[in-house]
Structures are given as structure tokens and as C-alpha cells.
Amino acid sequence: MGTQIPGIDSKMKKPLFIILFLLFAFRALAPDQKALFITSPPPVEPFEKLIQAVIMVESKGDTMAYNMIEQAAGLFQIRPIRVLDYNIRTGSLYTLTDMFDYEISKKIFLYYASQIGPYNFERIAKNWNGSGVKTLDYWNRVRKHL
């Protein structure tokens, strides 16, 4: 006969062996516990690189930048005529002082950029700067920061 296991008689060996075998077999078939975490994807911001480039050209990132000659304020150097135009088009009541607030000035920039679309950074930058020959120089300065 084989080796004896103390406390287990010979009638129990076969059922115990089958139970142990089945436990190992089921464990081998059971999938690993994996967790699936669903997170929100980051928002798509097609203008973000252009925004940062324009900010560097306009104000070098100074939120309190102010050009007394043009009365341009904030990171995007928004002038009173642009604020007035935006207010008329959207029914807003922003003032030049509001242009020191990044979120408000970004909202205004995005309003005008969205009129053109996210696929023509050159046209957006030139339109943001104004019109005429100097817009090409402006675009070249913006492009260096893209």
C-alpha cells in the first residue's frame, strides 16, 4: 500500500483527491481578475497650440500686459474695438478690463478663430492681427512658436 495520511482513512482519499483536482482545474480556467476603468478623454482643443503661440507674440505670457498706444489689454492684447465688436455680435457686456481675465479673453479669441475653423492657423493669426502687409510678419512670428 502507499503512504498513509494521518486522520484520513482510505475511503476519503479518492473523493479528497477529486475535490483538490477540481479546485486546481477551476482555478486554472478562471480568468485573472482585471478591472476596467473608464475615464473621460481629454477635451479636444484644436486651437491650443495657436493660442499659446499668439499669447507669446502678443504679451509674452504677461496676463497684465497693456499697450497704452493701442489700448490693448491682456494676454491676447485685445483692443476696445474688438471688445465692442464681440459684444455686438454676441450680446455680451465685456469691458476692456475684462480682457485681463484669461478665460474671457480666450473665449473672445476662440469666437473669432472658430469663424475660420481649426485648420488654417495662418488665416486665423493674420485676421487676429488685423489686415494689410504686416500680417505676414505677424504670422511668421506666431509660426515660430507653433
C-alpha positions in Angstrom: 0.0 0.0 0.0 1.0 3.7 -0.3 1.8 6.2 2.3 -0.8 6.8 5.0 -2.1 10.4 5.7 -2.8 10.7 9.4 -6.5 11.3 10.1 -7.7 10.4 6.6 -8.9 6.9 6.0 -8.6 5.1 2.7 -12.3 5.7 1.7 -11.7 9.5 1.9 -8.6 9.6 -0.3 -10.3 9.3 -3.6 -13.0 12.0 -3.0 -10.4 14.3 -1.5 -8.1 13.9 -4.5 -11.0 14.6 -6.9 -12.0 17.7 -5.0 -8.5 19.0 -4.9 -8.0 18.3 -8.6 -11.2 20.1 -9.5 -10.3 23.1 -7.4 -7.0 23.4 -9.2 -8.6 22.8 -12.5 -11.2 25.5 -11.9 -8.6 28.0 -10.8 -6.6 27.3 -13.9 -9.6 28.0 -16.1 -10.7 31.1 -14.2 -9.7 34.4 -15.8 -7.4 36.7 -14.0 -9.3 39.4 -12.2 -9.0 42.5 -14.4 -10.5 45.9 -13.7 -11.8 48.2 -16.5 -11.6 51.8 -15.7 -13.4 54.2 -17.9 -12.1 57.7 -17.8 -13.2 60.8 -19.7 -10.9 61.5 -22.6 -9.2 64.9 -22.5 -11.1 67.5 -24.4 -10.1 68.1 -28.0 -8.6 71.6 -28.2 -7.6 72.2 -31.8 -6.6 75.8 -31.2 -4.4 75.3 -28.1 -1.1 75.4 -29.9 -2.2 78.5 -31.8 -3.5 80.1 -28.6 -0.1 79.7 -26.9 1.8 81.0 -29.9 -0.4 84.1 -30.2 0.0 84.7 -26.4 3.8 84.6 -26.8 3.8 87.1 -29.7 1.2 89.4 -28.2 2.2 89.6 -24.5 5.0 87.1 -23.9 2.6 85.4 -21.4 2.1 88.5 -19.2 -1.6 88.4 -18.1 -1.4 92.1 -17.1 0.1 93.3 -20.3 -1.2 96.7 -21.5 -0.3 98.7 -24.6 -1.2 102.3 -23.9 -0.8 103.3 -27.6 -3.3 100.8 -28.9 -5.2 100.4 -25.5 -4.7 96.7 -25.9 -5.1 94.5 -22.8 -4.3 91.1 -21.5 -2.6 88.0 -22.9 -4.1 88.4 -26.3 -3.8 92.2 -26.4 -7.4 92.8 -27.2 -8.3 96.3 -28.2 -11.5 98.2 -27.4 -12.8 97.9 -30.9 -12.6 94.1 -30.7 -14.4 94.0 -27.4 -17.1 96.2 -28.9 -17.4 94.0 -32.0 -17.6 90.9 -29.9 -20.3 92.4 -27.6 -22.4 93.4 -30.5 -22.1 90.0 -32.2 -22.8 88.0 -29.0 -24.9 90.3 -26.8 -22.1 90.3 -24.1 -21.2 93.2 -21.9 -17.5 92.8 -21.5 -15.2 95.8 -20.9 -11.5 96.2 -21.7 -10.7 95.5 -18.1 -12.2 92.0 -18.5 -9.5 91.2 -21.1 -7.1 90.7 -18.2 -9.1 87.6 -17.4 -7.6 84.7 -19.3 -10.8 82.7 -19.7 -12.7 85.7 -21.0 -10.0 86.8 -23.5 -9.6 83.2 -24.6 -13.3 82.9 -25.2 -13.1 86.0 -27.4 -10.1 84.7 -29.3 -11.9 81.4 -29.9 -15.0 83.1 -31.1 -13.1 84.7 -33.9 -10.9 81.7 -34.6 -14.0 79.5 -34.8 -15.3 81.7 -37.6 -12.4 80.4 -39.7 -12.0 76.9 -38.3 -9.2 74.9 -36.7 -7.4 74.0 -39.9 -6.0 77.4 -41.0 -3.8 78.8 -38.3 -2.2 81.2 -40.7 -5.5 82.8 -41.7 -6.6 82.9 -38.0 -3.4 84.6 -36.9 -3.5 87.1 -39.7 -7.1 88.0 -39.0 -6.4 88.3 -35.3 -3.7 90.8 -36.1 -5.7 92.9 -38.5 -5.2 93.4 -42.2 -2.6 94.5 -44.6 1.0 93.7 -45.3 2.2 93.5 -41.7 0.0 90.4 -41.1 2.6 88.3 -42.9 5.3 89.4 -40.5 2.9 88.7 -37.6 2.2 85.2 -38.9 5.9 84.5 -39.2 6.4 85.5 -35.6 3.4 83.3 -34.5 4.6 80.4 -36.6 8.0 80.3 -34.7 6.1 79.5 -31.5 4.0 76.6 -33.0 
